[in-house]
Each structure stands twice: as C-alpha cells, then as structure tokens.
Amino acid sequence: MQIFLLLLFLSTFLSLLSIIYNKKFFLSILLGLESALLNLLFFNFVVSFFQGASPLNAFSIFILTLSAIEASTGIALITLINRNFGNSNITSLNTLKN
C-alpha cells in the first residue's frame, strides 16, 4: 500500500507542477487539473479498497462527477476561444476584460 501512496503523491505533485510551469496555455492547465483530480480519485479508490470504507467510495464518485464536469466545461471553453480568437494562448486573451 505504501508504494501505491508514494506513486499517487508523486503523480499528483507532477500534475500540479505541470500546471505551474505550463500556465501559458489553457489546455495545459485543464489537463493538469484533470490529472490531479483523477489521481485524487484513484487515491480514494485505493484507500477504500484496503479499508473497506463505503463513504470514501461515494466521495470518489463525487470527485469523478466533478472531473467530468470540469472536462466538458473546459472543452467547451477551448472550442469557443479557438473559434473566436484563433488560438488558446492565455496571454492573448486580455480582450475578455471588457
């Protein structure tokens, strides 16, 4: 179990690190957030499997639902931004302030 937890914490740290270093593009930020949420979901499944706790299973399904909502909203936003501006670079989206 300790190796699972170590790998999960390492992968979550790497996904959060990718958000910090790739904050120029909206798609990179969304992929990093999605990876962090899925790591949290897998962590909950591993813990609930070893401890047999059903409330953690319900929380895992809640996180999965939030992850799906975030992914669909992000894809819709990226589609609209690419359609209106031609690219998804965050630094070029300062026209949204109006």
N, C-alpha and C positions, 0 to 999 in steps of 0.2 A: 504494500500500500504506500510505503514511503517513496518508492520510485515513481509511482503514479502522481503523487502530490508534487514531487520535485519537477517532473516534466510539465505538469499543468501550470505551476507557478512560473516556470521558465518560459513557456509559450505565452502566457498572459503578459509577462514582462516584455517579451519581444514584440507582441502586438501593440502594447502601449508605447513602446519605444518607436515603433514604425509610425504611430500617429504623430509623435513629437517631431520626427525627422522628415516626414512626408506631408507636412501641413500646407503644402503649396497647392495640391490638387484635392478636390472634393471627393473624388472616388477613392483615393488612397486613405483618406480619413474614415470614410464609411467602411472600407474593407478592414481597417484596423479595429474599428468598433465592433464590427460583426465577429471578427476573430476573438476579441476579448469576451463578448457575450457567449459565444459558443464554448470557449474554454471554461467559463463560469458554469455553463450548463453541464458540461462533461464532468466538472469537479463535483457538482451536486449529485449527478448520477453515480459517480464512483463512491462518494461518501454514503449515499443512501443504500447502495448495494452492499457495502461492508457492514453498515449498522442496521439495515432493515427499517429505516425510518420512512414512513409514508408522507409526513408533511414536507420533507425535502423533495419527494417526487412531485408533489403539487407545485412547489416553488420552481422546480426545474421546468415544468410545463409552462408556468407563467413567464419564465425567462425566455423560453423558446418562442412564445407568442410575441413578446416584446421584440425579439430578434427578427421575427418575420415582418412585423410592422415596420421596424426601422429599415429593413432591407427594401421593402416595397416603396416606402416613402422616399428613400434615397435614390432609388432607380427613377422614380417619377420626377424628382427634382433635377437629377442629372440630365434626363431627357429634355426637360423644359429649358434648362440652362444652355445645353448644347444647341437646341433649336433656336433660341433667341440670340445667343451671343457667339456661337460658333466654337467655343471651347469651354472647358470646365476648370480653368485656372482661377483660383480664388482671388488672386491679386488683381485680375482684370474685371472682377465683379463689383467694383466700387460704384457702379451706376445704380445699384439697387437701393442706395441710401435715400433717393428722392421720395 
